[in-house]
Amino acid sequence: MKNFDFIIVGGGTSGTITSEKLIRNGYKVLIIEEGKKNNNPLLSMPAGWIPMLDGSPYLKFYKSIPQPQLNNRQHDIAQAKVLGGGSSVNGMVYMRGKPSDYNRWAEATGDERWGWNSLINNYKALENNQRLAGETHGTDGPIKVSDPGYVAEGSNLYIKTMQKLGLPYNRDFNDGNQYGVGLMQYTIGDGKRCDTVSALINPLLNDKNLEIMLNTVVIKLIIENKKAIGVETISNGKYEKIYGKEIILTAGALITPKILMHSGIGDEKILKKFDIKIEENLNGVGKNLQDHHEVPFISRAKKGYGYFKQNKGLRMIKNGIQYLLFKSGPVTSNGVDCCSFLNPDDLKDQNNPKVKLYCVQIMYTDRDTKGIKPDHGVTLTPCIMNPKSRGEVTLNSSNPLDLPSINPNFLSNKEDIDIFVSSLRLAREVINTKPLSDIILEEILPGKSIDDDESLANYCKKMVKTNWHPVGTCKMGSDSDDMAVLNSRLQVKGIDNLRVFDVSMMPNIVAANTNAPAMAIADKATDIMLEG
């Protein structure tokens, strides 16, 4: 019978960070991952993640329930299904958020270890930055972080335009001050994606304390007398029980609460509905779902300034040869070079950047814009960083193999709609300001005729979509918080030997792409656990 010190459920970013640290401390660790190993060379290329968004074997697609506030639209939500998780398939943006995000965590738990001044040490320990050092950056860690290897000329025009509108140039979005416009940094090193598997797990593959089970689904936890002692799995139709001294869930904000509920941990009303034996009544499991969401503003532009058709014909061959020989050129870009953090209602507001305004040097089209012919263009994408809307993950049935029911609930809070309307008005001002306006040919969406607040709000409801950052469904909190699932040590309340080390633990979403925070969370959580 297999028995481990730690069973890590989910081999994504958080799970691999946790596992590496435990193995370095001499513990026997099992990683269980639903997906397979990432051995596709395309994904190691920074530009390679984009064509993978359609039908990739390394992604699992979930469909939300119909959204009444969005005229019953349903969202497609992709999540990683591969060893390394998001770090293996994401857009590689390295972003931490702002200090106030984390200080709210410390306030929610009464534990200063979750504040910015503490977590910055975990960020630094993991980071190997190409350019930045000092008080807020690390240069000796395993995760390589770098500036873009290639910047489209249209991105430079956007940066100049935002400065003309009054935003300062920001050389470092990760030092605690996000306000401004500039180039982003990425988990890229030597022209290749730096995921947690290549950086942390591959060097340990021959370590006798590490075992990895791929293509394996954890269907429930084994709990005896309020204590987690193992997991039940299925792989290729074969069921197996595996035992460990401590179980750590790192399956992500959509699946971690699902596993808990199927194991009898959750809102007793939901569990009774599906005749699941109640092990612990925790009302907050699956609640508090938060996600960054975005609305595109699309314009057609002159050719020669962006990325359109860089992956077609002779250009693709030329770019591929340049990448293979010199690790340079458009293939070293993830396609989104720059952004700005701002308050769309007041560009001089340095303290409250509500929106991350991406600038993509292409007419970004998807199923919601399938009637538009792709062309050279600029897509400005406002993404709300601290949305007020809250959703929920729950069960569809008592069968652990069924997908969960997901309700993102985007734009259910009017303040979120108002921020988007202001952001679209700002985007329109941006494309009509020099020097960016020199290359803009026409506004495509929402279109000049969509101008009053109601029409812009309806456009948002038609176009809003996920930024693929779901968090918060097993939030940590104080003992007095009835909706908290975890304490500040990330232990599941009421159940011994069971913890959650992924982004489910966030009481509130941070103003950042969530891969870097997922690393820091797992690193900090493992430190706290090892102290005990």
VOGU-3710 file (C-alpha; in Angstrom, 3 decimals, decimal comma):
1> mknfdfiivg> 0,000/0,000/0,000  1,377/3,400/-1,042  1,900/5,898/1,763  3,398/9,367/1,576  4,290/12,214/3,889  2,407/14,622/1,614  -0,093/14,107/-1,184  -0,332/17,134/-3,470  -3,646/17,167/-5,365  -2,958/19,165/-8,533
11> ggtsgtitse> 0,402/19,440/-10,272  0,030/23,052/-11,351  1,949/26,143/-10,306  1,086/25,935/-6,603  1,462/22,172/-6,404  4,910/22,076/-7,994  6,222/24,987/-5,892  4,997/23,224/-2,744  6,374/19,830/-3,772  9,856/21,094/-4,578
21> klirngykvl> 10,201/22,774/-1,209  8,982/19,707/0,683  11,328/17,381/-1,190  14,257/19,715/-0,478  13,334/19,299/3,190  13,493/15,501/2,969  9,794/14,585/2,760  8,228/11,897/0,574  5,815/13,596/-1,824  3,225/12,396/-4,326
31> iieegkknnn> 1,925/14,816/-6,986  -1,382/13,809/-8,581  -2,188/15,646/-11,822  -5,219/15,220/-14,083  -3,269/16,283/-17,171  -0,172/14,952/-18,822  3,428/16,059/-19,060  4,113/19,123/-21,187  6,520/17,915/-23,853  5,317/20,185/-26,653
41> pllsmpagwi> 8,181/22,418/-27,845  5,645/24,984/-29,081  4,727/25,879/-25,495  8,338/26,670/-24,628  8,262/29,414/-27,262  6,845/32,637/-25,812  4,532/33,156/-28,786  3,462/29,512/-28,802  0,725/29,807/-26,172  -1,580/31,849/-28,452
51> pmldgspylk> -2,459/29,137/-31,039  -2,951/26,741/-28,110  -6,027/28,653/-26,906  -8,235/26,783/-29,372  -8,630/23,120/-28,552  -5,333/22,545/-26,778  -4,853/19,135/-25,097  -3,202/21,066/-22,258  -6,370/22,987/-21,406  -9,697/21,916/-19,955
61> fyksipqpql> -12,687/24,024/-20,938  -15,545/24,738/-18,572  -18,809/26,403/-19,527  -20,536/28,669/-17,044  -24,214/28,523/-16,272  -26,346/31,013/-18,262  -25,867/34,537/-16,919  -29,213/36,362/-16,548  -27,532/39,777/-16,150  -25,758/39,182/-19,494
71> nnrqhdiaqa> -28,873/38,106/-21,456  -28,148/34,460/-20,607  -24,700/34,382/-22,190  -22,450/31,519/-21,136  -18,705/31,894/-20,662  -16,030/29,470/-21,810  -13,403/29,268/-19,077  -10,120/27,524/-19,871  -7,942/26,104/-17,112  -4,611/24,302/-17,367
81> kvlgggssvn> -4,649/20,516/-17,648  -0,931/19,744/-17,654  1,948/19,296/-15,244  3,046/22,788/-14,321  -0,485/24,125/-14,669  -0,814/27,768/-15,582  2,945/28,251/-15,620  3,101/25,833/-18,581  0,323/27,346/-20,708  -0,317/30,937/-19,619
91> gmvymrgkps> 0,726/34,231/-21,231  3,795/34,332/-18,931  3,025/37,794/-17,526  4,861/38,292/-14,223  2,740/40,568/-12,059  2,375/40,733/-8,270  -0,337/43,271/-7,523  -0,334/46,171/-5,092  0,431/46,222/-1,342  -3,141/47,073/-0,324
101> dynrwaeatg> -4,374/43,796/-1,871  -2,205/41,730/0,464  -2,688/43,959/3,472  -6,394/43,187/3,199  -5,444/39,517/3,546  -3,548/40,290/6,735  -6,547/42,227/8,053  -8,942/39,393/7,160  -6,865/36,814/9,038  -5,116/38,868/11,706
111> derwgwnsli> -1,890/37,286/10,420  0,794/39,694/9,196  2,569/36,879/7,360  0,052/37,419/4,546  0,786/41,150/4,250  2,850/42,690/1,453  5,958/43,256/3,596  6,103/39,559/4,410  5,108/38,048/1,067  7,637/40,164/-0,796
121> nnykalennq> 10,324/37,912/0,692  8,733/34,869/-0,970  8,518/36,660/-4,289  12,203/37,594/-4,031  13,302/34,084/-3,039  11,672/32,602/-6,148  12,745/35,296/-8,604  15,741/35,503/-10,910  15,204/38,877/-12,543  17,053/39,844/-15,712
131> rlagethgtd> 17,138/43,587/-14,934  15,774/44,445/-11,486  17,337/43,909/-8,057  17,346/45,590/-4,661  14,747/45,674/-1,915  11,860/44,280/-3,946  13,461/41,910/-6,459  15,463/38,704/-6,364  18,235/37,656/-8,717  19,140/34,185/-7,442
141> gpikvsdpgy> 15,842/32,283/-7,509  14,757/29,502/-9,886  12,052/31,474/-11,774  13,552/33,536/-14,576  11,853/36,904/-15,102  12,711/39,192/-17,997  11,693/42,126/-20,143  10,009/41,377/-23,491  12,451/39,967/-26,045  10,685/41,874/-28,791
151> vaegsnlyik> 8,452/44,954/-28,752  6,148/45,855/-31,648  6,409/49,471/-32,769  2,706/49,969/-32,076  3,371/49,179/-28,410  5,906/52,006/-28,239  3,307/54,348/-29,726  0,797/53,308/-27,059  3,324/53,980/-24,285  4,071/57,443/-25,678
161> tmqklglpyn> 0,370/58,199/-26,075  -0,491/57,300/-22,486  2,325/59,557/-21,287  0,920/62,355/-23,422  -2,426/61,828/-21,685  -0,722/62,313/-18,326  0,364/58,874/-17,111  3,976/58,517/-15,935  6,269/55,880/-17,398  6,548/52,988/-14,934
171> rdfndgnqyg> 9,736/50,927/-15,259  8,636/48,377/-12,657  5,014/47,371/-12,050  6,077/44,971/-9,268  7,737/47,207/-6,678  4,472/48,179/-4,982  3,561/51,097/-7,232  1,502/50,035/-10,247  0,322/53,430/-11,457  1,525/54,365/-14,930
181> vglmqytigd> 2,320/52,871/-18,323  5,174/50,640/-19,408  6,450/47,296/-20,592  5,527/44,210/-18,610  7,903/41,498/-17,427  7,481/37,801/-18,105  8,472/34,374/-16,785  10,822/33,955/-19,714  14,536/33,213/-19,652  16,975/32,780/-22,525
191> gkrcdtvsal> 14,117/33,185/-24,987  12,094/30,304/-23,517  9,148/29,969/-21,131  10,289/29,397/-17,551  7,596/27,179/-16,062  7,723/25,559/-12,629  8,375/22,100/-14,061  11,516/23,024/-15,983  12,724/25,283/-13,164  11,888/23,159/-10,120
201> inpllndknl> 10,621/19,643/-10,833  12,864/18,402/-13,644  16,005/18,710/-11,474  14,304/16,388/-8,944  12,991/13,698/-11,285  15,542/11,166/-10,016  14,883/11,950/-6,366  13,484/8,892/-4,597  11,187/11,099/-2,516  9,224/12,342/-5,536
211> eimlntvvik> 6,483/10,410/-7,280  4,209/11,879/-9,954  0,927/10,369/-11,140  -0,319/11,902/-14,417  -3,687/11,476/-16,170  -5,198/10,812/-12,765  -8,304/12,403/-11,247  -8,813/12,736/-7,493  -12,510/12,082/-6,979  -12,661/12,577/-3,202
221> liienkkaig> -10,696/12,681/0,020  -10,607/9,836/2,527  -11,654/11,247/5,882  -11,846/9,384/9,179  -12,792/11,013/12,488  -12,403/14,548/11,136  -8,971/13,713/9,754  -7,854/13,497/6,104  -5,853/10,312/5,618  -5,783/9,851/1,860
231> vetisngkye> -7,425/10,268/-1,535  -9,496/8,183/-3,915  -8,358/8,397/-7,541  -9,331/7,139/-10,976  -6,994/6,648/-13,921  -7,862/4,793/-17,130  -10,985/3,438/-15,444  -9,041/2,069/-12,482  -9,895/3,226/-8,970  -7,231/3,424/-6,277
241> kiygkeiilt> -6,926/4,619/-2,683  -3,682/6,328/-1,703  -2,730/7,340/1,820  -0,685/10,209/3,180  0,052/11,970/6,458  -1,004/15,363/5,058  -3,177/16,239/2,054  -2,647/19,555/0,252  -5,173/20,677/-2,360  -3,723/22,716/-5,222
251> agalitpkil> -6,297/21,939/-7,904  -7,353/25,545/-8,495  -10,333/27,693/-7,645  -12,764/25,649/-9,735  -11,778/22,116/-8,723  -10,449/22,446/-5,164  -13,933/23,358/-3,798  -15,475/20,611/-5,940  -13,204/17,993/-4,352  -14,041/19,310/-0,890
261> mhsgigdeki> -17,787/19,141/-1,544  -17,645/15,605/-2,939  -15,700/14,691/0,210  -18,480/15,977/2,459  -16,933/19,367/3,262  -19,103/22,319/2,343  -22,503/23,930/2,673  -24,712/21,244/4,205  -27,717/22,370/2,132  -25,809/21,585/-1,079
271> lkkfdikiee> -24,388/18,322/0,256  -27,821/17,111/1,410  -29,274/17,935/-2,017  -26,880/15,389/-3,552  -27,006/12,878/-0,665  -23,341/13,412/0,181  -22,363/12,442/3,739  -21,511/15,603/5,685  -18,056/15,579/7,257  -17,900/19,323/8,031
281> nlngvgknlq> -20,437/22,070/7,402  -18,440/24,937/5,876  -20,771/27,396/4,167  -17,965/29,210/2,328  -16,794/26,313/0,147  -17,302/27,364/-3,469  -18,516/30,850/-2,572  -16,626/34,152/-3,071  -15,612/33,316/-6,672  -13,753/36,276/-8,159
291> dhhevpfisr> -12,120/36,660/-11,543  -10,587/39,453/-13,555  -12,823/40,171/-16,504  -12,301/42,302/-19,562  -14,040/44,002/-22,489  -12,194/44,559/-25,799  -12,037/47,869/-27,683  -10,986/46,984/-31,228  -9,626/49,230/-33,984  -8,152/48,618/-37,420
301> akkgygyfkq> -4,647/49,975/-37,987  -1,976/50,454/-40,621  0,181/47,430/-41,327  3,755/47,168/-40,122  3,226/48,108/-36,472  1,918/44,906/-34,861  1,721/41,114/-34,959  -0,929/40,368/-37,589  0,201/37,583/-39,964  3,570/37,241/-38,211
311> nkglrmikng> 2,650/33,542/-37,861  1,711/33,066/-41,536  3,608/32,161/-44,693  7,107/33,515/-45,301  6,959/35,743/-42,214  6,401/32,689/-40,045  9,361/30,900/-41,622  11,604/33,955/-41,244  10,519/34,514/-37,636  10,965/30,825/-36,823
321> iqyllfksgp> 14,495/30,733/-38,219  15,399/33,927/-36,363  14,097/32,420/-33,129  15,850/29,071/-33,555  19,192/30,649/-34,493  19,281/33,728/-32,294  16,396/33,472/-29,783  15,195/36,865/-30,991  12,368/38,383/-33,033  8,550/38,231/-32,723
331> vtsngvdccs> 8,547/34,623/-31,468  10,147/35,851/-28,226  7,057/37,981/-27,540  3,856/36,691/-25,965  1,957/39,141/-28,188  1,132/41,640/-25,425  4,110/43,875/-24,701  2,723/46,623/-22,501  -0,081/47,875/-20,325  -1,075/50,715/-18,045
341> flnpddlkdq> -2,614/50,782/-14,572  -5,004/53,653/-14,102  -8,296/55,027/-12,858  -10,332/55,693/-16,028  -12,310/58,438/-14,280  -9,190/60,311/-13,149  -5,846/59,695/-14,839  -4,114/61,752/-12,151  -5,295/59,375/-9,399  -2,044/57,666/-8,401
351> nnpkvklycv> -3,439/55,741/-5,439  -6,316/53,819/-6,955  -5,544/52,210/-10,328  -8,796/50,326/-10,925  -8,046/49,039/-14,411  -5,236/47,307/-16,223  -5,434/48,559/-19,808  -3,712/46,032/-22,066  -2,584/47,089/-25,520  -2,549/44,203/-28,027
361> qimytdrdtk> -1,028/44,946/-31,431  -3,617/43,008/-33,429  -7,372/43,028/-34,024  -8,169/40,454/-31,347  -11,077/38,290/-32,515  -12,814/35,297/-30,959  -16,234/33,676/-31,043  -17,868/36,929/-29,899  -16,333/38,808/-32,834  -16,470/36,085/-35,480
371> gikpdhgvtl> -18,295/38,404/-37,910  -15,232/40,656/-38,102  -12,492/39,907/-40,602  -9,087/39,744/-38,848  -6,749/42,539/-39,892  -3,895/44,738/-38,743  -5,120/46,492/-35,659  -4,882/47,594/-32,068  -7,025/46,098/-29,322  -7,209/48,001/-26,048
381> tpcimnpksr> -8,519/45,705/-23,345  -9,579/47,182/-19,996  -9,486/44,568/-17,255  -10,955/45,381/-13,820  -8,377/44,560/-11,161  -10,535/44,436/-8,001  -14,057/43,662/-9,239  -16,967/43,863/-6,826  -18,962/41,089/-8,517  -18,909/37,707/-6,764
391> gevtlnssnp> -19,802/34,283/-8,146  -19,936/30,695/-6,998  -18,779/27,173/-7,794  -21,088/24,340/-6,787  -21,989/20,784/-7,822  -24,064/19,554/-10,742  -24,508/16,065/-9,335  -23,184/13,573/-6,826  -20,899/12,084/-9,496  -17,314/13,298/-8,848
401> ldlpsinpnf> -16,494/12,927/-12,555  -19,101/15,499/-13,598  -17,941/19,062/-14,156  -18,840/21,632/-11,501  -21,493/24,305/-11,903  -19,744/27,666/-12,365  -21,401/31,058/-11,969  -18,828/33,855/-12,556  -21,581/36,491/-12,134  -19,643/39,129/-14,097
411> lsnkedidif> -21,171/42,637/-14,103  -23,646/41,769/-11,347  -22,351/44,829/-9,498  -23,162/48,189/-11,085  -19,820/49,689/-10,030  -18,055/47,181/-12,288  -20,218/48,208/-15,239  -19,537/51,895/-14,577  -15,769/51,283/-14,554  -15,973/49,488/-17,903
421> vsslrlarev> -18,052/52,261/-19,474  -15,471/54,832/-18,334  -12,675/52,587/-19,619  -14,225/52,307/-23,080  -14,552/56,089/-23,256  -10,888/56,371/-22,291  -9,898/53,764/-24,920  -11,669/55,870/-27,540  -9,680/58,907/-26,402  -6,446/56,899/-26,554
431> intkplsdii> -6,841/55,806/-30,184  -7,596/59,422/-31,111  -4,458/60,798/-29,431  -1,074/61,076/-31,133  1,160/59,297/-31,802  -1,071/56,183/-31,638  -3,762/57,919/-33,686  -1,298/58,184/-36,590  -1,663/54,446/-37,272  -5,381/53,982/-36,425
441> leeilpgksi> -7,654/53,656/-39,478  -11,046/53,152/-37,819  -12,798/52,052/-34,644  -14,373/48,629/-35,160  -15,902/47,794/-31,769  -17,909/49,065/-30,070  -18,180/51,522/-33,011  -18,596/55,280/-32,995  -22,401/55,053/-32,895  -22,237/53,275/-29,522
451> dddeslanyc> -21,738/56,338/-27,380  -24,298/56,802/-24,593  -23,871/55,061/-21,235  -26,693/52,569/-21,759  -25,410/51,459/-25,169  -21,860/51,101/-23,874  -23,124/49,085/-20,889  -25,043/46,776/-23,242  -21,892/46,355/-25,325  -20,035/45,327/-22,159
461> kkmvktnwhp> -22,702/42,742/-21,352  -22,373/41,331/-24,844  -18,555/41,220/-24,856  -17,303/40,756/-21,271  -15,134/37,676/-20,807  -12,779/36,043/-18,330  -9,099/36,896/-18,038  -8,656/33,284/-16,780  -7,884/34,239/-13,184  -10,556/32,560/-10,986
471> vgtckmgsds> -9,747/32,756/-7,265  -11,270/32,902/-3,815  -13,553/29,866/-3,554  -11,979/28,539/-0,317  -10,994/31,800/1,282  -8,885/32,103/4,409  -10,161/34,190/7,287  -10,489/34,640/11,006  -12,192/32,148/13,301  -15,170/34,494/13,565
481> ddmavlnsrl> -15,733/34,575/9,789  -18,463/32,034/9,045  -17,655/32,098/5,331  -13,939/31,407/5,789  -12,933/27,888/4,739  -9,308/28,113/5,869  -7,446/29,592/8,807  -4,310/31,656/8,244  -2,193/28,484/8,149  -4,401/27,449/5,192
491> qvkgidnlrv> -5,769/24,494/7,132  -9,332/23,497/6,299  -11,438/24,358/9,329  -12,697/21,349/11,267  -10,596/18,768/9,381  -7,101/17,778/10,471  -4,211/17,198/8,048  -5,928/18,984/5,165  -4,774/22,260/3,602  -5,360/24,390/0,481
501> fdvsmmpniv> -2,303/26,081/-1,042  -3,719/27,457/-4,296  -5,419/30,735/-5,262  -8,704/29,473/-3,832  -7,406/30,871/-0,543  -7,603/34,534/-1,591  -10,149/36,535/0,459  -9,938/39,185/-2,284  -8,407/39,017/-5,742  -5,120/40,837/-6,298
511> aantnapama> -4,470/43,412/-9,026  -2,278/41,054/-11,021  -2,168/38,080/-13,330  -2,396/35,235/-10,847  0,520/32,938/-11,730  3,181/34,844/-9,790  0,874/35,213/-6,738  0,160/31,467/-6,924  3,904/30,827/-6,604  4,334/33,190/-3,655
521> iadkatdiml> 1,256/31,796/-1,878  2,479/28,215/-2,124  5,984/29,203/-1,038  4,687/31,140/1,979  2,158/28,450/2,907  4,865/25,768/2,839  7,084/27,934/5,055  4,253/28,328/7,565  3,522/24,597/7,536  7,176/23,632/7,999
531> eg> 7,456/26,023/10,956  4,927/23,778/12,656
//
